[in-house]
Amino acid sequence: MREEDFNPFIGKGRDHARSGCIYFLIGLAVLLGGASAQEMKTIAIPPPLANAGAATVYLNERVEVTLSVGGRVTEPLSFLIRKPPRSGSLGVPRRVGRKAATVTYTPAANAVAGDDVFTFAVQSSDSPVSSPASVRIRLVERPPVLELPDSLDFGTVSLGEKSERELIVKNSGGGRATGEFVVNPPWSVAGNSTFAIPSGGQARVRLVFSPDDTRDFRDRVRLRGNQQTSVELQGRAEAPLGWPKEGLVFSHGQREAGFAEISITNHSPQDRTATFAWPAFVKAPDKILVPAQASATVRAEVVGAITQVVQADIPIQSGKFSGRIPLTVFLKPAKLAVVPAAELDLGETQKGRELRGKFTVKNIGEASAPLAIVAPEGMQVVPDPANAILRAGEERDFEICFSSFKPGPVSGTLSVRASPGEPVQTTVRASVREKTSLPVKQFLNIPAKQPDLPSDADPPLVHSGKVSPPESVELVLSTAHEIEIAWNPSDDYGHRIQRRQISPGKEDQVVVEWIDWPLVKIGAAGGKVSARWENLAANTFWSIRIIALDAAGNPGIPSPTFRIWTKPSRGVAIPAWVWIVVLVGAIAGGVRMRINRRKALIAREDERLARVEAGMVGR
């Protein structure tokens, strides 16, 4: 049981005590609240916070500067200028927001680039004035602005002359524009190329166009410095005098005619005098007058002979203009002459014997001549003229070789032509008679140790006598079917190998002649020249002589006649082992035949017995 239940006065006492405490606390709170309200009335409210700022303005211009506020703001809010600027003036601040205002800053007329400053403060209706804040103003000059044309056209200019144009540049901005005019050839600046243009001022410069080539020109003039800008430049150039692109050309036909012409045209509006510097081998006027917008013809000739095609330039001058005219001079075509010019008589020869006649080909033109020589039918030209080229002024000797077994006169046309070109023709004549015969007795009277015939037996050989006969001829090889000789060469340029041919003639006569032997193989080794014959008849005497040739192919003095014998041919020797093989094969073959024959007899006997037995069974 609780205590109150035994003592009712105790419970009532506690209730009164609790109520008293409550009333005490309420009274204390009222007392303290009254004291706080009194203190609030005596404490000041803090002002708003003025923020520092900055702005930039061009000289002679104005700028709107923003003033900003931070912290607690109570309307109405006032913006106060505390310290005005030194180099300018301020307007009245205007509210542009709850915590912002603008004020107009105007630089003074004598202001210079630099910094200016002013201060401002703010105040709410229930607060004191704030601390001042600084606003820094930067005064700068407006940059220069250049005005200039987009392009300049210098028109058409003759080479050696020039064209000028004036370029005007204005500064519509502020400050002072400085820099330099920069151009490339064929343009240039006349005078000072630098500039300094104040605000509102201008600069003038003369540009010169002096082309050195006939074409259209395009470029730009650049303004280097404060402004990186440019102006397009254009101009055209032409030569005051003109001529064909190929220049002055002496073709083959014009060389034959003796002269060539070239037309000079004056493109300018005034008469012009043209001066030429001709080479020594060209004869032409040194100076001509070419009317305005007209042409004049120059006639030129080549003086003397030239040895090669000429390609050069002819300097031409007219006032300040200078140029070069191409010059091409071709050689005169090759022109051939043949000596003898009318007729080449080879003379008379015997049947089968060779005749030779010399003729000379000369090139009296200026160009080299690839030769084309056509001999009469049945005749041959030596040395072979194929691929022969005759230079200008050169002459070369050739021979006509002729042999025939048909007696009688012979006539033909020798044609010599420079390719291309008209042929030069010469008549070639010869006569063929019967062969010279010798008595058989005289032919047989050959000394045993002298292989040559008597001197009157050999047909005569017409030779140049310029080349000596071969020396130290020796026999290298002599078999039944082959012969080889060797000798020391002399001052020769080749060789002809001939063999002596003897044929029956009339009664008690033989015919002796020398004929070329084309089947011989000629070589050189160890400082010697060798000649080799193969597939010869065995057991035969061969009479041989060697004829050296000079540079032109003319025969020299023949060598003595060499009589060489090919040995008799012998049967083929069969080795003993071959006979043994043949004998063994024969024996083996005989044995095999006997065995096969024995087998055949046994087979026939067996067949006969089989038939007999078959007959007996049938019975």
C-alpha positions in Angstrom: 0.0 0.0 0.0 1.2 3.5 -0.8 2.0 6.1 1.8 -0.8 8.3 0.6 -3.3 5.7 1.4 -2.3 5.8 5.1 -1.8 9.7 5.1 -4.1 11.8 2.9 -2.4 15.0 3.8 0.9 13.8 2.3 -0.7 13.6 -1.3 -2.2 17.0 -1.1 1.1 18.5 -0.1 2.8 17.2 -3.1 0.2 18.6 -5.5 0.6 22.1 -4.0 4.3 21.9 -4.3 4.2 20.9 -8.0 1.8 23.8 -8.8 4.1 26.2 -7.0 7.1 25.2 -9.1 5.2 25.7 -12.3 4.0 29.2 -11.3 7.6 30.0 -10.3 9.0 29.0 -13.7 6.4 30.9 -15.6 7.2 34.1 -13.6 10.9 33.6 -14.2 10.4 33.2 -18.0 8.2 36.4 -18.1 10.9 38.2 -16.3 13.7 37.0 -18.6 11.7 37.7 -21.8 11.1 41.2 -20.8 14.8 41.8 -20.3 15.7 40.3 -23.8 13.2 42.5 -25.6 14.7 45.5 -24.0 18.3 44.4 -25.1 17.2 43.8 -28.7 15.9 47.3 -28.9 19.4 48.6 -28.0 21.6 46.4 -30.5 22.2 47.8 -34.3 21.4 45.6 -37.4 24.5 44.9 -39.6 24.6 46.6 -43.1 24.8 44.7 -46.4 28.3 43.8 -47.9 29.6 45.9 -50.8 31.6 43.8 -53.3 34.7 45.0 -55.1 34.6 45.0 -59.0 36.5 45.8 -62.2 35.8 47.0 -65.7 37.6 47.9 -68.9 36.8 50.9 -71.1 38.3 52.3 -74.3 39.4 55.9 -74.2 36.8 58.4 -75.4 34.1 55.9 -74.8 31.9 55.1 -71.7 31.1 51.8 -70.0 28.4 50.6 -67.7 30.0 49.3 -64.4 28.1 46.7 -62.3 27.9 47.2 -58.5 27.1 44.1 -56.5 26.0 43.5 -52.9 26.3 40.5 -50.6 24.9 39.6 -47.2 21.5 40.7 -45.6 19.5 43.2 -47.7 16.4 45.1 -46.4 14.6 47.3 -48.8 15.0 50.0 -49.6 18.7 49.5 -50.5 20.9 52.5 -51.3 24.1 52.6 -53.4 26.4 55.4 -52.3 29.6 56.7 -54.2 32.1 57.3 -51.6 35.2 58.2 -53.6 34.9 59.4 -57.3 37.4 58.3 -60.0 40.4 60.5 -60.9 40.4 60.1 -64.7 36.6 60.1 -65.4 33.2 60.8 -64.0 30.3 58.6 -62.8 26.6 58.8 -63.3 23.9 58.0 -60.8 23.7 54.3 -59.8 20.6 52.5 -61.1 19.1 49.4 -59.5 19.1 46.5 -61.9 18.3 43.7 -59.4 17.7 43.0 -55.7 21.5 43.0 -55.0 22.9 44.8 -58.1 23.1 48.2 -59.7 24.9 49.8 -62.6 26.7 53.1 -62.9 28.0 54.8 -66.1 31.8 55.6 -66.2 32.9 58.2 -68.7 36.7 58.8 -69.2 37.8 62.4 -69.2 38.7 63.9 -72.5 42.4 64.1 -71.5 42.5 60.6 -70.0 45.3 58.4 -71.0 45.7 54.6 -71.0 46.1 53.3 -67.5 44.1 52.4 -64.3 41.4 54.4 -62.5 39.4 53.6 -59.3 36.4 54.6 -57.3 34.6 53.3 -54.2 31.0 52.7 -53.3 29.0 51.6 -50.2 25.5 50.3 -49.6 22.9 50.9 -46.9 19.6 49.2 -46.0 16.7 51.1 -44.5 17.3 49.4 -41.1 21.1 49.3 -41.2 24.1 51.7 -41.1 26.3 52.4 -44.2 28.5 49.5 -45.3 32.3 49.6 -45.6 33.4 51.0 -49.0 34.4 48.6 -51.8 36.8 49.5 -54.7 36.0 49.2 -58.4 39.0 49.3 -60.6 38.6 50.8 -64.1 41.2 49.9 -66.8 41.5 52.6 -69.5 42.8 51.2 -72.9 43.1 52.5 -76.4 40.9 51.0 -79.1 43.0 48.8 -81.5 43.7 50.1 -85.0 41.3 49.0 -87.8 42.8 49.2 -91.3 40.7 49.8 -94.3 42.2 48.8 -97.7 41.0 47.6 -101.1 40.5 43.9 -101.8 42.8 43.9 -105.0 44.9 46.0 -107.3 45.0 45.3 -111.1 48.2 46.5 -112.9 46.9 45.7 -116.3 49.0 44.4 -119.2 52.7 45.4 -119.3 55.3 44.8 -122.0 58.4 43.0 -121.0 61.1 45.5 -120.1 58.5 48.1 -118.9 56.7 48.6 -115.7 53.3 49.6 -114.2 52.6 51.5 -110.9 49.6 51.6 -108.7 48.9 53.6 -105.5 47.7 51.6 -102.4 45.8 53.7 -99.8 45.5 52.3 -96.2 43.2 54.0 -93.6 43.1 53.5 -89.8 39.4 53.7 -88.9 40.1 52.3 -85.4 42.1 53.7 -82.5 45.7 53.8 -81.5 48.5 53.9 -84.1 48.8 51.2 -86.7 52.5 50.4 -87.6 54.0 47.8 -89.8 55.6 47.2 -93.2 54.4 46.5 -96.8 55.9 43.2 -98.0 55.7 42.1 -101.7 57.3 39.4 -103.9 58.9 39.9 -107.3 57.9 41.0 -109.9 56.3 43.6 -107.6 58.3 46.0 -105.5 57.6 49.0 -103.2 58.7 52.5 -104.4 60.1 54.3 -101.5 59.7 53.6 -97.8 57.9 50.3 -97.1 57.1 51.0 -93.4 54.0 52.8 -92.2 52.6 54.4 -89.0 49.0 55.4 -89.3 47.2 57.3 -86.4 43.6 56.8 -85.6 41.6 58.4 -88.4 44.7 58.8 -90.6 45.9 57.1 -93.8 49.1 56.0 -95.6 49.9 56.0 -99.3 52.4 53.6 -101.0 53.5 53.1 -104.6 53.7 49.5 -105.8 55.6 48.8 -109.0 54.9 45.8 -111.4 58.0 44.8 -113.5 57.4 41.4 -115.0 60.2 39.4 -116.6 58.1 36.6 -118.2 55.1 36.6 -120.6 52.3 35.2 -118.5 49.6 36.2 -116.0 50.8 37.1 -112.5 48.9 36.8 -109.2 50.2 37.5 -105.7 49.4 39.4 -102.5 50.9 42.4 -100.7 51.0 41.7 -97.0 50.9 44.2 -94.2 53.3 42.9 -91.6 53.1 44.4 -88.1 50.0 45.1 -86.0 47.7 43.9 -88.7 48.1 40.6 -90.5 46.1 41.4 -93.7 46.8 41.5 -97.4 45.7 42.9 -100.8 45.5 40.7 -103.9 47.8 41.8 -106.8 47.3 40.8 -110.4 48.9 41.8 -113.7 49.7 40.4 -117.1 52.9 40.6 -119.1 53.5 40.2 -122.8 56.5 40.6 -125.0 56.4 43.8 -127.2 57.9 41.7 -130.0 56.8 38.2 -131.0 58.0 35.5 -133.4 57.1 31.9 -134.2 57.7 29.5 -131.3 60.1 27.4 -133.3 62.2 30.5 -134.1 64.4 30.6 -137.2 64.8 27.2 -138.8 67.0 26.2 -141.7 65.5 23.0 -142.9 67.1 20.6 -145.4 65.1 22.3 -148.2 66.0 25.8 -147.0 69.6 24.8 -146.9 69.4 23.7 -150.5 67.5 27.0 -151.3 70.2 29.0 -149.5 68.1 31.1 -147.2 65.3 31.1 -144.5 62.9 33.8 -143.2 61.3 34.7 -139.9 58.5 37.1 -139.1 58.9 39.6 -136.2 55.6 41.0 -134.9 55.2 44.3 -132.9 52.4 44.0 -130.3 52.9 47.5 -128.8 51.1 50.7 -130.0 54.4 52.4 -131.1 57.0 51.6 -133.8 60.0 49.6 -132.4 63.5 49.0 -133.6 64.8 45.5 -133.1 68.5 44.7 -132.9 69.9 41.2 -133.5 73.2 39.6 -132.6 73.7 36.9 -135.3 76.4 34.2 -135.1 79.3 34.3 -137.5 77.9 31.7 -139.8 74.6 33.5 -140.3 74.2 36.5 -142.6 71.2 38.7 -141.9 70.3 42.4 -141.0 71.5 43.5 -137.6 68.7 46.0 -137.2 65.1 46.3 -138.5 62.2 48.7 -137.8 58.9 46.9 -136.9 55.8 49.2 -137.3 53.2 49.3 -134.4 50.8 46.5 -134.4 52.4 45.0 -137.6 55.1 42.6 -138.7 58.4 42.6 -140.5 60.3 39.8 -142.2 63.9 39.0 -141.7 65.8 37.0 -144.4 68.9 35.1 -143.3 71.5 32.9 -145.0 74.0 30.4 -143.7 77.6 31.3 -144.7 80.0 28.4 -145.2 79.7 24.8 -144.2 78.7 23.4 -140.8 79.6 19.9 -139.5 76.7 19.3 -137.2 73.1 20.4 -136.5 73.2 23.8 -134.8 70.7 24.7 -132.0 71.3 28.1 -130.5 69.6 31.3 -129.5 69.7 34.7 -131.2 69.7 37.7 -128.8 67.2 40.4 -129.8 66.9 43.8 -128.2 64.3 46.5 -128.4 64.4 49.4 -125.9 64.4 47.8 -122.4 63.1 44.6 -123.8 65.5 41.7 -124.5 64.7 38.2 -125.7 66.2 35.2 -127.5 65.0 33.7 -130.7 65.6 29.9 -131.2 67.9 29.1 -134.1 68.0 25.7 -135.7 70.3 24.9 -138.7 70.1 21.4 -140.2 72.9 20.0 -142.3 72.7 20.0 -146.0 71.6 16.5 -147.2 74.4 14.1 -148.0 75.4 14.4 -151.7 77.5 11.6 -153.2 79.9 11.6 -156.2 81.5 8.5 -157.8 84.9 8.5 -159.4 85.1 7.5 -162.2 81.8 9.3 -162.8 80.8 8.1 -166.3 82.3 4.6 -166.8 84.3 2.0 -165.0 86.1 -0.4 -167.3 87.2 -3.5 -165.6 89.1 -4.7 -168.8 89.3 -8.2 -170.2 89.6 -11.5 -168.4 89.5 -15.2 -169.2 86.5 -17.4 -168.5 86.2 -18.2 -164.8 88.9 -15.7 -163.8 88.2 -12.7 -161.6 88.4 -9.1 -162.7 88.6 -6.2 -160.2 88.1 -2.5 -160.7 88.4 0.3 -158.2 85.9 3.1 -157.7 85.7 5.9 -155.1 82.6 7.3 -153.4 82.8 10.9 -152.0 80.3 12.7 -149.8 80.3 16.3 -150.8 77.3 17.2 -148.6 77.2 18.1 -144.9 75.3 15.2 -143.4 76.6 11.7 -143.0 75.4 9.2 -145.6 74.4 5.6 -144.9 75.5 4.0 -148.2 73.4 1.8 -150.4 75.5 0.4 -153.3 73.9 -1.9 -155.9 76.4 -3.7 -158.2 75.4 -4.8 -161.7 74.1 -8.3 -162.0 76.8 -10.9 -161.6 79.2 -8.5 -159.9 80.1 -7.9 -156.3 81.3 -4.9 -154.3 84.1 -5.3 -151.8 84.4 -4.6 -149.0 80.7 -5.1 -148.3 79.1 -1.7 -148.1 76.3 -2.9 -145.9 76.0 -0.6 -142.8 78.7 1.7 -144.2 78.3 5.4 -143.3 80.2 8.0 -145.1 80.8 11.2 -143.1 80.7 14.7 -144.6 83.8 15.3 -146.7 84.9 11.7 -146.5 85.7 9.4 -149.4 86.1 5.7 -149.5 87.4 3.2 -152.1 85.6 0.1 -153.2 86.2 -2.6 -155.8 83.9 -4.3 -158.3 84.7 -8.1 -158.5 83.5 -9.9 -161.6 84.0 -13.4 -163.0 82.1 -15.3 -165.6 82.3 -18.5 -167.7 80.4 -16.9 -170.5 82.6 -15.2 -173.0 81.8 -11.8 -174.5 81.3 -8.2 -173.4 79.5 -7.4 -170.2 77.9 -4.1 -169.2 75.8 -3.0 -166.2 74.9 0.0 -164.0 76.6 0.6 -160.6 74.1 2.5 -158.4 75.4 4.5 -155.4 72.8 6.2 -153.1 72.8 8.0 -149.8 69.7 6.8 -147.9 67.6 8.8 -148.4 68.6 10.5 -151.6 68.8 10.1 -155.4 71.2 7.5 -156.7 74.4 8.3 -158.6 74.9 5.8 -161.4 78.1 4.7 -163.3 78.3 2.2 -166.1 80.6 -0.8 -165.5 82.0 -2.7 -168.5 84.1 -5.9 -168.8 85.0 -8.5 -171.4 85.4 -12.2 -171.0 87.5 -14.4 -173.3 88.5 -18.0 -173.3 90.9 -19.3 -170.6 94.7 -19.4 -171.2 95.9 -23.0 -171.9 99.3 -24.5 -171.3 100.8 -27.4 -173.0 100.6 -30.6 -171.0 104.3 -31.2 -171.3 105.0 -27.8 -169.7 102.7 -28.5 -166.9 104.3 -31.9 -166.2 107.8 -30.3 -166.1 107.5 -29.3 -162.4 110.7 -29.7 -160.4 110.4 -32.3 -157.6 111.3 -29.7 -154.9 109.4 -26.8 -156.4 105.7 -27.0 -155.8 104.9 -23.9 -157.9 104.3 -23.8 -161.6 106.6 -21.8 -163.8 105.9 -18.1 -163.6 104.3 -18.0 -167.0 101.9 -20.7 -166.0 100.1 -18.7 -163.2 97.5 -16.2 -164.3 98.7 -12.7 -163.3 97.2 -11.1 -160.2 96.7 -7.3 -160.1 97.6 -6.3 -156.6 98.1 -3.0 -154.7 101.6 -3.9 -153.6 100.9 -2.1 -150.3 100.7 -5.3 -148.2 103.5 -7.8 -147.8 102.9 -11.5 -148.2 102.6 -13.6 -145.0 105.8 -14.7 -143.4 107.0 -18.0 -141.8 104.3 -20.2 -143.2 104.4 -23.6 -141.5 102.4 -26.8 -141.8 100.6 -27.5 -138.5 98.5 -30.6 -139.5 98.2 -32.9 -142.5 96.0 -36.0 -142.3 94.0 -37.9 -144.8 91.2 -35.4 -144.8 92.5 -32.2 -143.0 95.1 -29.6 -143.6 96.1 -26.7 -141.3 98.8 -24.1 -141.8 99.9 -21.1 -139.7 101.9 -18.0 -140.4 103.0 -14.7 -138.9 100.6 -11.9 -139.9 102.0 -8.8 -141.7 100.4 -5.3 -141.8 97.3 -6.8 -143.3 93.6 -6.4 -142.5 92.4 -9.8 -143.6 93.2 -12.7 -146.0 92.0 -14.5 -149.1 92.9 -18.1 -149.4 93.0 -19.4 -153.0 93.7 -22.9 -154.5 95.0 -23.6 -157.9 92.6 -25.5 -160.2 93.9 -27.4 -163.3 91.4 -28.6 -165.8 91.7 -30.2 -169.3 91.8 -27.9 -172.3 92.1 -28.5 -175.9 94.5 -31.1 -177.4 97.7 -31.3 -175.4 96.6 -28.3 -173.3 95.6 -27.8 -169.6 93.9 -24.7 -168.1 95.4 -23.3 -164.9 93.5 -20.7 -162.7 93.3 -19.6 -159.1 90.0 -19.6 -157.4 88.9 -18.4 -153.9 88.5 -21.2 -151.3 85.6 -20.1 -149.1 85.4 -23.2 -147.0 88.6 -22.6 -145.1 88.4 -21.7 -141.4 90.7 -18.8 -140.5 91.5 -18.0 -136.9 94.1 -16.3 -134.7 95.9 -17.5 -131.6 99.3 -17.0 -130.0 100.2 -14.2 -132.3 99.7 -16.3 -135.4 97.0 -16.7 -138.1 95.9 -20.2 -139.0 93.9 -21.7 -141.8 92.2 -25.1 -141.6 90.6 -27.2 -144.3 88.4 -30.2 -143.4 86.7 -33.0 -145.4 89.3 -33.0 -148.1 89.9 -35.8 -150.5 92.6 -38.3 -149.3 95.9 -38.9 -151.1 95.7 -35.6 -153.0 98.1 -32.7 -153.7 96.7 -29.2 -153.0 98.3 -26.1 -154.3 97.5 -23.1 -152.0 98.5 -19.5 -151.8 97.6 -16.7 -149.3 96.8 -13.1 -150.3 96.8 -10.5 -147.6 94.3 -7.5 -147.8 94.8 -3.9 -146.9 92.4 -1.7 -145.0 90.3 -1.0 -148.1 90.1 -4.7 -149.0 92.6 -4.5 -151.8 94.8 -7.6 -152.4 98.5 -7.4 -151.6 101.4 -9.4 -152.9 100.5 -13.2 -152.9 102.5 -15.7 -151.1 104.4 -18.4 -152.8 102.4 -21.5 -153.8 102.3 -24.2 -151.2 101.8 -27.8 -152.3 100.4 -29.9 -149.5 99.6 -33.6 -149.7 96.7 -35.3 -147.8 97.7 -38.8 -146.7 96.0 -42.0 -148.0 93.0 -43.2 -146.0 93.5 -46.5 -144.2 90.9 -49.2 -143.3 89.4 -49.1 -139.9 91.4 -51.3 -137.4 89.2 -53.6 -135.4 90.4 -54.3 -131.9 91.0 -58.0 -130.9 88.3 -57.9 -128.2 85.8 -57.1 -130.9 86.7 -60.3 -132.7 86.4 -62.3 -129.5 83.0 -60.9 -128.8 81.9 -61.7 -132.4 83.3 -65.3 -132.1 81.6 -65.9 -128.7 78.3 -64.6 -130.1 78.6 -66.9 -133.1 79.2 -69.9 -131.0 76.4 -69.1 -128.7 74.1 -68.6 -131.7 75.1 -72.0 -133.1 74.4 -73.8 -129.8 71.1 -72.1 -129.5 70.1 -73.1 -133.1 71.0 -76.8 -132.3 68.9 -76.8 -129.2 65.9 -75.2 -130.9 66.3 -77.7 -133.8 66.4 -80.7 -131.3 63.3 -79.4 -129.6 61.5 -79.2 -132.9 62.4 -82.9 -133.9 61.2 -84.2 -130.5 57.9 -82.3 -130.9 57.3 -83.7 -134.4 58.1 -87.3 -133.1 55.7 -86.9 -130.2 53.0 -85.7 -132.6 53.5 -88.7 -134.9 53.3 -91.2 -132.0 50.1 -89.5 -130.8 48.5 -90.0 -134.2 49.5 -93.7 -134.3 48.1 -94.3 -130.9 44.9 -92.6 -131.8 44.5 -94.9 -134.9 44.9 -98.0 -132.9 42.4 -96.9 -130.4 39.9 -96.3 -133.1 40.1 -99.7 -134.4 
